[in-house]
Amino acid sequence: MLIPTDELTLDDLPRADCANSELIRFARTLDGYAEVGGDMADFNSYVDALRDRPRDDLALTDLRILLFATQRAHYFQGGGWPDRPDPLMGEMRHLTDLIRTQLRTNME
């Protein structure tokens, strides 16, 4: 189910201690490709530019696009590493925490 950023609420976010599958499901509530025009080359350029910026300076939609991109990278790399920590899942958790913080700030 897609959730437009302007309709996203704290209740839509998974808990900080959620299962990986819930985090992945949340990452897919935004179609990052469509957000930047649908073209893979445009998407990759957009994400590359975001990665060079401090996370605290990013808009909510940009954080969600990075989360989506990280989830896609996780998928294409096989979905994790069962015998060691999963750095992409850790990045998805971090981005979700930043999204949560920004939503709380926007509510004030």
N, C-alpha and C positions, 0 to 999 in steps of 0.2 A: 504494500500500500504506500503510495507516494504522499508525502506531507509537504505542502508548500512552506517555505521558511516563514512567511508572515502568519501562518497558522500553527506553527510549532509551539508546543507548550512543554513545561517541565514534566508533565505527566507522560509525554510521548517518549521521553528519554529513558533508556534502561538504567537500572540502579548501578552504582559504581562497582558493586561486587557481582554483577550479573554474569551469566554464562556467556562464553564466547559467541555462541549461536545467536543470543539476543543482541549482542553488539553488532554482529554482522547484519542481522535483520534491520536494525536501526540505520546502519550506514546506507542501506538500500532504499530508505524512505525518500531519498532525493536522487533524481537521475542527473548526475553530474554532466553527462554528455549533452543532454538537452539544455541544461542551464547555460552552457557556453556555445550553443548553436548546433550541437549534434555531430559535428565533424571531429574525428579522432585526432587529427593534427592540431586543430584549434584547442581541443581539450588538453592535449599534452603541453602545448605552449602555455596555456592558462595556468595549469598546475605547476609547471616549472617556475613561472613567475611568482606564484604564491609561496613556493618552498623557499625562495630567497628572502622573504619578508618575515619580520618577527611575528610570531603567532598572536601576540597580544594586540597587534595593529590590524588584524583581519576582521572583516565584517562577518556576521553570522553565516551568511550564504557561502562565503569563501571557506570558512571552517568546515562547513558541511561538504563542500566540493572536495576539500582535502581528505576528509573522512571517506568519502566515496572512492576517491582515487587510491587511498591506502587499502581499502577493502578489495578493490579490483586487483591491486598488486598482490595482496595476500592470496586471493583466489588463483591468480596465474602462477604463483610460486608453489602451489600445491596445498595451501590451506594450513600451513603451520609446521612446526618441528616438534614432534612428540617427545624427543629425548633432551630438549633444551628450551630455554625461554624463547618466546616468539616475539621478536622485536616489532613486527608489524601490528600484532594484536596490542602490544603495549602502546604503540603510537595511536591506534584507534581509541584506546581507553583515554589517553591524554587528550586527544581532540574532542572526545565526548565530554570530558570534564571542562574543557574550555567553552564548549557550546553551552553546557549547564551554567557556568559562571556568567556568560554573556546574557543568557535568558534571564537569570536572576537580576542582573544589573538593569536590563531593559524594563523589568517589572517595577523597579523602584521609581 
